[in-house]
Amino acid sequence: MTEIEYFKPERGQRPGANEDPRLDWWREAKFGMFIHWGVYSIPAGVWQGEHIPGIGEWIMLRAEIPIAEYEKLAPQFNPVKYDADQIVKLAKAAGQKYIVLTSKHHDGFCMYGSKETDYNIVDGSPFGRDVLGELADACAREGIKLGLYYSQTQDWHHPDGFGNTWDFNEDEQDFGDYIDNYVKPQVREILTNYGPICIIWFDTPRIIERHQSQELLDLAHSLQPDCLVCGRLGNKLGDYATAQDNAIPPELQAEIDWETPATINDTWGFKTHDHNWKSPAQLIQNLVDIVSKGGNYLLNIGPDAEGAIPEPSIERLRAMGAWLDLNGESIYGTQPGPIQGEAAYRTTQKGDAVYLHVFDWPADGGIALPDLAASSASWLDASCDATLSLSRDGESTTILGSAEAPKEHVTVIRLQL
């Protein structure tokens, strides 16, 4: 699996899948919220009147914007509509159990009050408030776990960070000094000043050496032993694997703990012209698909320059939450089900219950399965009153329901083994 292997921790660096108890909450959770937000939400994909291709938060690199010009965004950044409680309550309504916020992305702007640089939202913007601190408080109030994204190699603002070839001469940069005297102090800040952090989500380990990845892993675990470190730390180190963005493996990945980070449209950071929104049905199917193969789904929102969440994101997350209110038993705390590799449905399992998630309801209402030794079949959604029957002939199990799908999006049938 190319999508998983690139960010997969080495065997021997940690216990195997389902063995490390620090991941027990994460395996139960299944569904989290990613938040990509920073000064890149001001240009929102447009620079000097030109639509810049690619994802919104990469505009500085894609347009090769000089630091002196890009820095002018910070004094304009005043997200007066930012409401940490609203974001956390949206995550809860969506059925998401943890949140991961970009504390520093590749453009180098910090969404918290760093003592290592004035290039942060507290000291460098008219907003003057600590976004991360407010989100940490809101998560604590609502019982949602908080994780933090931190770009450890790419930093297009720092003279020794990786990636800015238009302002700096790479031959004159000291990346080792950047890791030791900038990255490590900032990692210490975010893992010391904001209470329990469930995940530190590193990214794009382009040039980081193994000993540097190991030192960051050790630092994170020394500061917060229960904080998980994602596989994008680099050099096959970390506590769990991370798929490529928006990638879902075609097959079961039961031997590792893994997560798919994903977007609701095509971008992570807000772009005014990206209206390619995935439907609620597609997002629910993605969640089911991922969980049925042993993974977690980390689904992104990108607030705009005022701190408001795009309405299409809100609508879709609420639709997912409404589905999970009725069908969450088949998602949270489950394991991959016994039937894999089918296009029309997916299975998850919890104890002696198998949950059949039907994507494409058959026209005749009949579903033929391998024999599961099931004693009964019932709709997971108790409000469904359509008839449902189960028969077995020793080699197969047949479920017969109505000719029309009894529920929209994904219909779930509970099979008792």
N, C-alpha and C positions, 0 to 999 in steps of 0.2 A: 504494500500500500504506500505509494509515493506520498500521498497527502498527509499520512500519519507519521511515516518514518522520519521525515526531516526534523520534526520537533519531538522526537520520542526519546525519553531518558534511557540511558543504558541500563541493561540488566546488571544487577550487582550494586547499583548506586542507591537503590531503595527497594523495599519489598515489592513483590509483584502485585498485579491487579487484585483488589479486594483484600489485601493483606495489611496495608498500612492504615491503622485506625485513625490517623489524622484526617484521612479522606472520607471517613464514614458520613459526615454531614453533607459533603459534596456529592457523594453517590446517592444520598437520599434526595438531595435538592433537585437535580436534573436540569433546572431552568434558571438562568440568570440574566441580568440586564447589564449591557455594556453601555458606557456613556463616553462618546468622543466629543470633546468640547474645548474650545480655545479661541484665540484671536482670529484663527482662520475662518471662523464663522462670520466675520465681517465681510471679507471679499466674497465668500460663499461661492467660490468657483469662478469668479470673474476678476481679471486683473487688467487695468487700463483699457476697459471696454471689450476685452477679449475673453471668450469662454476658454478656460484652461482645461484640457482633457485630464481625466483621472479623478481620483477621490479627493474630496474637499480639503482634508487636512494636509495633503501633500502639495498644496498650491505653491508654497515657497520654493520647493525644489523644482516642480514641473515648469514654473515660469522663471526660474533662476532669479528670484527677487533679491536684490542686495539687502543686506542686514539693515543698512541705514534707512531704506525705504520700508521694509517690513516692520521695523520697530515702531513706525508711526501708527501702526494699528493699535498698539497697547493703550495710548492715551484716548483712543476712541471707544475702548471696550468698557461699556457700562451696562451690563445685563440686568436692568432693573426688574425684569419679569422672572428672574431666577427665584425659585421657591423649592428648597430642598425637601420640605414636607410633601409638596405636590408630586415630586419625582418619586419619592419612596412609596407614597400611597399608590401611585400608578403601577409601580413594580409589584406591590402586593395585590392590586386588582388584577394584574396580568398573571398572577400565579408564580412570579419570579421570586426566588429565595435568597439571591445574593446580587450585589451590584458591584461593578468594577468601573471606576472613574479614571480618566486620563489625568494623572497628577502632573506629568510633563510629557508632551509628545515630541516628535522629531524637530519641531520648530523651536524648541527650547523654552517656550513660555510656560511658566509654572502656574498651576491653578490652586496654589496654596501659598502661604506666607513663608517663603524660604529665606533663611538667613545667609545662604550662599550666593544669592543674586537678587538684585532689585527688579529683575525681569520676571515679575510675578504679579498676580492679580491684586494682591494687597498693596504692594509698594509701587507698582508700575501702571496702575489703571485708576480711573476716577471712581470705579466701583468700590475699591478699598476694603472689600470683605473677603474673608477666607472661605471660598467655595467648598473646599474639602472639609474644613471644620464644621460648617453648617450641615453638610451631607452626613458626616460622621454622627453628629448629634441626632439628626432625623432618623438615621438607621437604628441607632440605639433605642430611640423611643418606640419604633415600630417593630423591633425584633428582626430586622433584616441584616444579614452579614455584609460587611463592606470590604471590598478589595480595591487595589490600586494598580493602574497601568503606569509603567515608568519606562521610557525609552533609554536604554543603557548604552547604546553605541551611537546611533544617529542623533546628532544635535547640530542643526544647521546654524545655530546662533553662537555657540561656544567655539572659540578659536582652536581648541584641541579636540572637539567632537568630530565624529565621522560624517561625511556626506556633502558638505558645502565646498564645492570645487570652484565656485565663481568668486567667492570672497577671499578664500584662503589657499595657500600653497600646501598641498598635502605633505610634501617632503619636509616641511618645517613644523608640522604638527606633532605634539607629544600625547598620543592617545593613552599611554600608561599613566601619565600625570592626570589626565582628565578622569580616568577611572578612580585613581587613588584619592585625588584631592577635590573632586566635584561630585562624581556619581555616588561614591560611598558615603560622603557626608549627607547628601540629599536622601539616599535610601535610609540612612539613620534617622533623619528628620521625619520622614513619612511613617516610619515604623515605630517611632517613639512618641510623637506628639498627638496622635489621633485615635488612641484607644486600640482595641483589638482589630487587627487587619487580617482578613481570612485568606487573601491571595495577594501576592505581588506578581503582576502580569508584565514580564519583560517582553521585548519585541525586537525583531530584525537583528539577530546577532551576527552582523556582517563581518567584523574584523576582530572580535573579542577572542582572546586566547583562553585556553582551557583553565589555566591557573586563575585568570581574572574571573571567569564564570564561577569557578569553585569558591573563590573568596567572597563573591556576592551571595552565593548560596549559603555559605557558612555565616556571613553577616546577618542575612535575613533570619536564619534559624536561631542565631544567638540572641537576636533582639526579640523575636516572637517565635518560639519553637513550634507553635501550631499553625503559623502562617505558611500556606502552600506557595510553592514557586513553580510557575508554569514552564513548560519545556522550551519556550522561546528564550530562555536565559542563554542558551547556546552550548555547544560542545557536548550535546547529549546529556546535559545535566538538568535536574529539576524533579519535581514530585509527580507530575503527570504530563501526558502528551497533549500537544495542541495541533489540530489539523490546520491545513491551509485555510485562508479566509473563505467562508461560504462553501467549503468542501465537505461533502458527506461521503464516507467510504462506501463502496458498493457491497461490502461484505461485513459480517460480524467481526468486531475487534475486541473479543472478550479477554485477551491476554494482557491488556493494558487499560489503565484509566486514561480517558481522553475527552477532549472537548472541541466542539466546532464553534468558532467565533463567526458571527454572521450579521448581515445588514438587512434592514427591512426594505430599503430601496437599493440603489447601487453604490451609495457612498457611506462613509462613516461620519466624517465631519459634514456639517450642513452645507448643502448646495441649493441655490434657489431654483435651478433648472432641472433638478433630478426628480422627476415625478413617476419613475418606474417602480411603483410600489407593488410588492408582492401581496397577493390576496390573503385574507385570513385563512382560507382553506389551505393554501400552499404553506403558510407558516406553521399551521397545526400539523400538517403532514410532515414537514421537516422535523418538528419536535419529536413526533412519534417515530419517524425513521431513525433519527439519531439515538433516541433512548432504546429502541429495539435492538440496536447494534452495540449497546454498552456505553454510549457517550452522554455528554451534557451539551446543552444548547445555550450559548451566550449571545443573546440577541441585542443589537445596538439601537440606541436612539442618539440623534445628533441635534441638540438644542441650537436655536438660532442666536444671532448676535445679542438679542435682548434677553436670552435665557429661556425663551418659550420653546416648548416641545412641539414639533410639527403635528398638526391635527391628524393627518393620516397615520402617524405612528401611534397616537393615542387610541384612535379607533381600532386599529389592528391588535394592539396589546389588550385592549378591553375585550375584544372578541375572543382572543386566546384564553383570557381569564374566565370568561363565561363558559367556554368549553371545558376548561380544567375544573371549574366548580362542579360540573356534572361527571367528569371522567378522570379526575386527578388520581383516583385510586389505581388507575392503569398506568400511571406515569411515575409518581413519586415513590422512591424506595424500591423500584422494581429492578429486575434483571432481564437480560435478553431472553426472549421466549424460545420455545423449542422448535418453531418453524421459521426458517430463514430463507431468503432468496426468492420470495414471491413478490410479483409486481403489484398485485391487487390488494394485498394486506400485509400487516406486520403483526408480530406477537411480542408481548412482554409477559413476565411471570413474577408472581409474589407468593411464596409458599405453594399451596396446592391449587392456586388459581392461575389460569392462563387467560390473558386478555387479547382478544382478536380485534385488531383495529382495521376496519374495512375501508379502503380508499375508494375503490370502484365497486359500487353495489351491483351485483349481477342482475340482469334483466329478469331472470326467472326466480330470483330470490333464493337460489340455492348455492351453498358454498361447500365444496368438497375438500376435506383436509386429510392428511395422514392420520391414522388412528392415534388418539391422544389418551385413550382410556378415560374419557370424560364421562361423568355421570349426569351432568346437567348443563344447560346453556340458558343464559338470561341476559337481557339488555342491562348494561351497566347504568344507563340513565333510567331511573325508576319511572320517569314520566312517559316513557315509551310504552304504548299499549298494543302495539302490533303483535301478531302471533309469532311464535318462535318455537321450533321443534328441533330435537337432536336425535339422530339415529346412528348406529354403528354396525358394521358388518364384519368386524374382526381385523380388517386391513385399512379401513378408512372410516372417517367420521364425517357425517353430512349434516349441515345446518340448513334448515329451510325457514325462510322468513317471508316478508311481503315482497311483492314485485318492485315496489318503489323503496328507495332508501328511507328508513324511518327517521333519520336525522341528517342535518346538513354537515358539511365539512368531513368529519370522520366518525363513523358509527362504531361503537365498541360493544363487543359481546364478551361476557364473562363465562368461561368454561371451568367448571369445577372438576378437578381430577380425583 
